[in-house]
Amino acid sequence: MFNKNTLFKVRDNSGAKLVKCIHSYNNFLNVSSVILVTVVKAKPNRKVKKSDLYPALILLRKNTYFRNIGVYIKPTKNYVVLLKKQDRVLLASRIRSFCLLEVRLAGFSRIASMCINVF
């Protein structure tokens, strides 16, 4: 479970490097949960600026994933992608990370199709 002030790395080309969780819409956050984040570090001359608020979709979290077929997945970092404020559509045009199957099953199939699906 993520708390407030948890730092996430951004894995798209929107211009943000590091974001901080300031509000969660669910009590228990898992992969494919949507959270509200603020930008901590950003690249200059890009779409997002420092201290902007955006909804974000969690792609990976550091905890171990257990699947029914006996597979264990252990990512090393917490990754998110930024979404547009109104439509909940991807803000950037590319994603530089892979997605888990749970993201596609949660209804974000368009975002998951842009990722590298290895699991």
N, C-alpha and C positions, 0 to 999 in steps of 0.2 A: 504494500500500500504506500502511496506517495503522500507526503505531507505538503503543506504550503512551504514555500521557499526551496523546493527541490529544483536543482538545476538540470536542464536537458540540453543536449546538443541538437542542433537543427541540421537535417540531412537533405535539404533542398536548396535550390539556387535563388531563394528570395532575398538573400543578403544578410540574414541574421545568423550569428554563429552560436550564441548561447542565450537561452531563455530561462525564466524562472516561473514556476507555477504559483499563481496567486489565488486561484479558485478552482475547485473541482465540482463537477455537477453530480457525481456519484460518491457514495461513501467508500466503495472499494474500486480502485482504478486498476485496470488491466490493459492489455494490448487492445487497441481500437476504441479506447475511451477518449472522449473529447474534454479538454481542460482549457481554462483561460490562462494565458501566459503573458508576461511582459518581457520585452527584449532587453537583455543585459549588455551583450556585445553585438555590434553590427559592422558590416563592411561599409566603407564610405561610398556615397553616390549610388545607392541601391534603392529598392522599393521600400524597405522598412527602415525605420529610424529607431534610435535608442529610446527606451521607455514607452514605446507603442504597445497597445493591448491587442492581442489576436487570440482567436481560438486555435487550438492545436490538437492534432491527432497523434496519439502515442503509437509509434511503430514497434519499438523494442523497449524492454525494461530489463534491469539487471538480474532479476530473479530467475530461477530455473523453471523451465516449462516441462511439464510431464504430459505426454500424449498416451492415448489408449493403446497404441501399437507398440509401446515400449521405447519410445524415442525421448531422450533428454536433450534439451537445448539450453545452453547457458551463454547469453550475450554478455559482453563486457561493459557496455555503456547504456545509458538511457537516451533514446532517440525519438524525436518528434518531427512532424512536418506542419507548417503553418497553413491555416485555412483562411478563406475570405470571411469577413465579418457577417455578411448577410446570408450568403448562399451555402456556406459550409462546403465550398469547393476548394480545390487546391490553389493556393496563392501563386506558387511558382510553376515553372514549366517542366522541371526535371527533378527527379529524386535520385540521390546518390547512395542509396542504401537498399538492402533487401527487406522484404516484408514477410511476416509470418502468415500462415494460412488463416489465422484467426481474424486478420484484418479484412480479408476477402469475404469471409463468412459473415462478418458483421454488417455488410452492406456497402462497404467502401471498395467496390470492385474496380471502379475507374482508377482510383488511387493505387490500388494493389497491382493493376496491370502495368503501371509505369515503373514499378519496382523490379528488382531482380529477384525472382522467386526461386530460391534454392531449397527452402524447407517446405 
